[in-house]
Amino acid sequence: MNFDISQFDAYREDNRREVKKAKGGLPLSLWESYSAFANCYGGVIILGVKENKAGRWYMTGLDNAEKLRKDFWDTINNKNKVSINLLTDNDVEIFEENNGIIMVIHVPKAKREQKPVYINGDMFSGTFRRNWEGDYHCDRSEVLAMLRDQPEETADMKILQDMPLEVLNSETVRAYRNRHMAYRTEHVWERLSDEEYLERIGAAKLSARDHTLHPTAAGLLMFGEEYKILYEFPEYFLDYREVLDPTIRWTDRVQSSSGDWTGNLFDFFFRVYGKLVKDLKIPFKLDGITRVDDTPVHKALREALANCIVNTDFYFPRGIVIRKDVDSIVMENPGSIRTGKAQMLKGGISDPRNKALMKMLNLIGIGERAGSGVPDIYGVWEQQGWKPPEIIEEYGPDRTILKLSFTKKVAIKSGDKKMAIKNGDKKNVTKKTEQQLQYILEYMAPDQEYKTRELAEVVGVKESRARILVNELVKSGRIKAEGKNKGRRYRLK
C-alpha cells in the first residue's frame, strides 16, 4: 500500500489506511492499528492528520516529529509492547506540506510464520485485525487459527496416537484405491497392503511411542466415519443444500451428521460433485465419434470443491457449506486465505491449509496443478461469458466464500447507466469502482509490469473497462504507465 503526498486530498480512511491526530504524542491506538494491518494485508498509518465528518482528511500537524519518530522506534523494538518489528527505516517517512508536518508509517503484511502480531505482551488480548469499520479485537479462536497456520507441517499431518487404524472405513479406502489405480494404471503401490498404502499416501504414520501405524488427521477426515471424526474435530460438519424450487426450503440435502452414510470427505466430495454437475447445460465435445463428458467447467468445479476442502480449518465452527440453486453455486469453508486474496487470484503459489489432504486428492487427479486452481476457474468462467466468480473473506470467525454464477454478463448501455445514476445508484457505482481499483492495487506486485488485458482478467471486466480503471490509477498517481499504445505496461509507483 503506497502513500503519495500529492494525492493527499483524494485519500479516505479505508481498510488499508488509518489517520491519527497524534498531538499529545504517540496515540495508544497506533499499536492496535499496527497489529491489525500486520495480521491482514498491511496498510499505512498517518500521524498528524484527522478525518472530518464528511470523511475528508485535513492536517493537524505534529509538534515534534523527530521526537515522535524516536519514540516510535523505541516502542516498536520493545518486546513488551510489540511482539515483532516488521519495519525497516524506509517504512517511516516525514513530510512537510503547507507548514504542516505528518509522519507516514508503512506497515507490511506479516508472514504466516510471524502471526499473530500482538501488543502489550498478551497474545490473546492484544491481537487485532482490520476490516472496513476499523481495527477489531481478535477472539481466542482466531488467534489459535493463526498459530495453527504457523508451521510448515500442516494440522492434518498430525498423528492420532490414541486411534487405531481400524477407525478408517475399509469401503472408503477401497473406493479411493480403485480411483487411484484407474487414474494411474499399474502404479507401483497397487500391490501394497492397505496399511502400507495408507502410510504412503499420508493417511497413516508410524508412532514413535508404540511403533504402530496410527491414522493421521488427514486420514481420519478422508476415510473415517463422522462420529469418529468428531472425537478429534468437534466442529466438523459438511452440508450440501440444493434449492432448485424457490417454494421449497431445499430440494436435496446431504449432511455429514445424517447417519446414513460415512460422512467423510472422500464420500462427500464425490456425492456432491455428482450433484453439482448433474444439471450443467454445457455442450459436450466429440473426440472422433466418442463423446467427451469432461469439459473445462466440470474440471473447474472439481478444482473449486477441492480448493474448498484443502483450505478448511476443521477446528472452526459452521463447517463446509455448499449451496446450489438454479443459476449459481456458493462454496463456503471455515478459515482465511493463507496466501492472501491477491496472491490466490494471481496463482503460482500453493500454500494449502491441509497439505496431506491435497496430496491425497492430487493422487486421484484432482487439483493436480499447484497454485493455478483459482485463476483457472476465473478463466473458464470468462470463456463461458458468465459473471466473474466472487471471493469473499469474513473474519470473526474466519470464513472464505466462493460465489460461482451461471448467468451471462450483460453489457450496461450508457442510457441504462444514466438511469441508474438518476435513480440514486451513483454511490453503488462509485463503491464498485473503488473496490475494482483496490483489487488491481492488491494484485500488482512491486517491480512487475502488467498489461491492461491481464488486469482485466483479474478484475473480471472487459479491456475497455480495465483501461478506464488503470487510467484513473495513473491519474491519481498510484500507478505509472510505461510505453505507448499496444506496448503500454503498468506498474506500482
N, C-alpha and C positions, 0 to 999 in steps of 0.2 A: 504494500500500500504506500503510494508516493504522496508527498505533500509539496505543492508548488505555491510559494508566497504570492505569485502574480495572479493566482486563481482564488485568492482568499475570499473575495466577495461572493463567489459562486458556491462555496462549500456549505454543507449542512452536517449536523451530527447524524451518524448512522451506526450500523453495526461494525464499522471499521474506523470510525473517527470519534474522538471524545475531546471536549474542551473543558478547561477548568480555570477559574479566576486566579487562584494562587497568589492573592495579595499579601496574606499574612505568613507566607512560607509554603512548603510543600503540603498540599491537602492530603488528608488521610485516605481519601477515596482514590488517589492516584494509584495506590498499590493494589486496590481491588481491580481497577481497570487494567493494570499491568498483568495481573493474574488472568483476568477474563480474556484479554486479547491473546495471550500466550497459549491458553488452553483451547482457543478456537483457531481463527485464521490469521492472527496478527492484526495490527492496526496502528493508528497514530494518535498520540495524546498531545494536545497543545495546551501549554500553560500560558496564562496572561490573556485569555480570551473568554468571553461569556456569550451565551446564547439568549436572544430576546424571545418574547412570547410568539413572535411570528416565525421563529426557527432560524433567523439570520444571526450571523456572528458579528461581534464587534470587539475591538481590542480594549482591554482594560490595562494592559501593560504589566511589567514586572519591575519592582523597585530595585532589586539587586540580583540580576540574572546570574552573575558569576557565582555568588554565594549559593543560590538555588542549585546551580549545576553541581557544585562541590557536595552539597547536602544530598543531592540525588545519587551521585556515585558512591558516597559513603554508605548510604542506606541500602542501595541495591546489592552491594557487596557484603552486607551484614546478614549472615545466615539465619540469625534470629528473627529478622524481618522478612526476608525474601528467600525462598528455597533455592533458587538458582538465578544467576545473572545471565541472560541470553544476549545482552547488548555489547557492542563494541563502541569505541569512541565516535565513529562516524554515525552512530544511530541517534545521537543527541546534537541538535543544531540550535543556534540562537540567531534570530532575525530581528533587524531593526527596521521598522516601517512607520512612516508618518509620526515620528517621535515616540513611537511605542515599541517596546521590546517584548518578544514572545520566545518561548522555548518549545521546540518540537521534538518529541520522543518517538522514535520508530520502534515498535515492539514486533519482533518476528514471531511466527508460529513456532511453538515448541515441537521438538521431535517426539515421536511416540514414547521413546525410552526416557524422555525428560519430564513427561507429565505424570502426575499433576503438578503444575506450578502453583505454589500456595504461599500465603503470607502469615506472619506472626507465629511461626513455629508450630502451627497446628494444621495438619493436612485436612482433617475432616471439617474444621470450621473456617479454614482460610483459603479454600479453593473456590474460584469464581469462573463463570463463563459469560459470554456476550451474546445477547440477542438484540432484536430491533428496539426493545424497550430500554436497553442499557445493560449494566452488569447485574448478574444474579448469582446467588449463593448456591453452589452445588450440594446436593444432598449426599448422604453416605453411599448410596448405590452408584451414583455417577463417579465418585472418587474411586470406589472399588473397581469399576469398569476400566478406568484409566490404568490402574495398577495391573489388572489382568492383561491389558494390551501392551505392557512394557516389554516383556521378554520375547526373544525370537522364537522360543518354543511356545506355541500357542496352547490355550487351555484345553483343547480337545486331544492333545498328545499325552495328557496326564494318565498315568496307570492307576486303575482302580483296584488297589491291593485287597480289598475286602470282598470282591466279587469273583466268583469262579467263571470260567469261560462258558459254562453251560447257560448263563443268563442270555446269551445271544441266540436268537431264534434260528434253528437249523434250516428251516424252509427259506427264510430270507437270505441266509448265507448261500444256499444252493442257487436261488434265483439270481443273486449277484454274480456268482461264479459262471453261470450259464451266459449271462450278458457279457461278461468279460471275455469268455472264450469265443463268443460269436463275434465280438469286436476285434479280438486279437487271436485269430485261429492258430492252433499249435503253439500257444505261449508256453514258455519253459516252466511256468508254475502250474500247468494243467494237471500234472500228476502228483502234486503235493497233497498231503492230508489237509483237512480243514484247519487244524491247529497251526501247521506250518504256513498255510496260505494266509490265514488271518494275521500272523506275525509279519509276513512280507508286505501286506497292503497297509499296515499301520493300525489294524483293528485290535491287536493284542501285543503285549510286551512281556518279556521275561522279568519277573520280580527279583531284585537282589536280596529281598528278605527271605523268601521261601523257595527261590529258584524254580518257580512255577509260572506258566503263562496266565496272565490275567487280562481282561478286556481293557482297552484304553477308553477314554471318554468318547472319542470318535466312534470306536467300535460299538459301544453301548447305544449311542444316538442312531447309528446307521442300521444296526441289526437287532437291538434289544426290543423288549416289549414295553409298552408305555408305562405300566405300573412299576417296572424295574428301573426305567429311565428316571422316574420321579425321585428315586432314592438319592441320586446324585444331582439332579436338576429339578428342584421342587416347582419351579415356574414353567417347566416345559409344557408347551401347548402348540398344536398345529391345527389350523382351521381353514377350510376351503368353503366359500359360500358362493353359490350361483344364483343370480336373480335375473332370469330371462323374462319373467312376467311381473311387471311392477305391482300388480294387485295381490301378489303372494309374497310373504316375507322372504322366503328363498325357495327355489325350485329344486335345488340339490345342495347337500352339505356333507362334508367329510370332516370329522373331528378326531384327533388322536385319542380322546378320552371316551369314545363311544363304546369300546369293549368288544366290538365285533370284527376287529382286525388288529394287527400288531401295534399300530400307532407309531412305528419307527420312521426315520427319514427316507430310507430306501423305498418302502412301500408307499409312503405319502407322495414322493416325487413322481412315481410312475402312474399312480392313481390320478393325481391332479393334472399332470401333463396331458394325459389322455383326454381329460375333460376340457382343458384349455383349448386344445386344437380341434376338438370334435366338430365345431360349427364354423371353422375358419373358411371364409369364402375366398380362397386363394387358388388361382388356376394351377393345376399340376402340369409338370413338364413331361415330355416324352424323350427317352433315350433310345433311339431307334423306334421299336414298337412297344417298348416297356415303359409303363407309367412310373415317373419318379415322384414319390409321395413326399419326399423330404425337401421342402422349399426353404429359402433363406428365412422366412417368417417362422417356420417351425423351429429352425436352429436358434433363432433369436429368442424365442420363448423358452427353449430349454436353457439357454445361457442365462436369461433373466431369473428363472426359477433356481438354477444352481447358484447364481450370484447371491440371491436372497438367503439361501441356506448357509453358504460358506462364510457369510458376513454376519450371521446372527450371534448375539450374545445370549446364550441359553440360560444364563443366570438372571436375566431381566424378565419382568412380568409382561403379560399380554401376548407373548409368543408370536409365531408367524401367522399372518392372516392374508389369505389370497381371496380377492373378490372379483367375480366375473359377472358383467351384465351384458346387455345387448351390444353395446358399442365400445366397451373398454375393459381392461384388466388392471387391477391395482394389487401390488405386492408390497406387504409391509413386514419388516423384520426389526426386532429389538437390537439396538446397537448403532453407534455412529459410523461414519465412513472413515476407516483408518487412514487412508491416503489423503483424505480431503476431497470435497466435491469437484474442485477444479482439476485435480490430478486424475480422478476417476473418469471424468469426461475426456480428458486428453488421452488416457490409456498409456500403455508401455510399462507401467509398474504394477506388479501384482503383490498385494500385501493382505491376503485374506485373514479374517479373524480365526478361522479354523483350517489350518493348513493340511491336517490329516484328512479331514472330510473332502477337501478339494482334491487331494491325491486320489482318493477312492473314486470320486466322480470322473476325474481325468482318465483313470484306468478303463472305464467303460465308455469313453468317448464323449464325455460331457464337460464343457468348459475347458477344452484342452489347450486353447490359446491364451497363455497367461497375460493378463493385463489388457486384453483387447476387447473384452466382453461388452462393456457399456458403449464404447464408440461404435462397435459393430451393430448393436441394437439401434442406435440413432441412425446409422447408415441405412439399415434395412427399412426403417420407418420413413426415411426421406425418399428412398426408391419407390415405396408404395404410395407416396403422396399423402400420407397420413399426418395428422398434427404431431409435432415432435414430442417424444416422451418427456416426462417431467419428474425430476428428482427433488424430494423434499426431505430436509433434516429437521427433526424435532429433538428438543432436549428436555430433560426432567420428567420421565426417564428418556434416555436416548432411543431414537427410533428413526429408521430410514424408510422412505416410501417411494416406490416407483409407479408412476401412472402411465399406462400404455393405452392410447386412444386409437380406435379403428375408424374414426371419422376423417374425411378428406379435409385438407387445408383449403380454406376459402379466401380468395383474394378480396381484400376490402377495397371497394370502389371509393373514389375521392368524395363522391356525393354522400355515401354512407358514413364516411369518416366525419364529414362536416355535420351531418345529422347527429352523430354520436356526441360530438362536442357540444352541439346546440342543446342536447338533452342532459348535459351536466356530466358527461363521462370523461371530460378533459383530464380530470385528476387521475382516473384509472389509466388512461393512455400514457400520461406522464410517468406514473408509477411503474408501468410495464417497461417504458423506455429506460428508466433508471436501473431497473433490475437487469435489463439486457446489457446496458453499459457496464454494470458491475460484474456481470457474468464474463464479459470479454476481458476485463482487467484481471479478474481472478484466474482466468485461463492462461493469460500471457505470462511467460516466464522471462526473467531478466536476460538480456544479451541474446535473445532469439527474435527472428523476424517472421512475420506471418502475412499470408496473402488474404485478400478480402474473402475469397472463396472458402478458405479454411475457417475463418471466423464465422462465416455464415452457417457452416455446418455445425459448429459448436453451439451457437445460439438457436439453431433450428429455424432460420429465416432465409429468405431469398437474398441473392447477392446485392440486389438493388437496395434492400433494407439494411443489409450489413454495411453498405457503402455510406449510408446516412449516419449510422451509428459510429463508424470509425472517424468520419469527418467531424462529428460532434466531439469525439475524444481528442482529436487533433486540435480542434478549435479551442477546447478548454485546457490544452497543454498537458493532458495526462498521458498521451502517447505522441510519437512523432512519425511522420511519413518519410520514406526514402525512395527515390526513383520516380519514374513517371509512367502514366498510363498503365498498360498491362504489366509492366515490370515493377509496379509500386509495391512496397512492403511496409509493414508497420511494426513498431517495437515500443516497449515501455520507455518513457522519457527518463 
